[in-house]
Amino acid sequence: MIAGWFLITFVILPTGDVDAEVINWYADPQVCIKEAFELKMKDELGIGYTCLEDVVGNDDIRQWRQS
């Protein structure tokens, strides 16, 4: 079940590693997407923003995180 949406900022480093941080949480995906777009338009190149589902009650995801 999707409980909400995380707004995440991320950068892909020269090593190929991804550095990411959750900025905020939204109940409405459209609000999250709008905020991500507005932040991207104001920021420098190479910094990304996206919305990721806040999934609860999904045993498959829990098992994947533990591996």
Buried (B, 14 or more C-beta within 10 A) or exposed (E): EEEBBBBBBEEEEEEEEEEBEEBEEBEEEEBBBEBBEEBBEEEEEEEBBBBEBBEEEEEEEEEEEEE
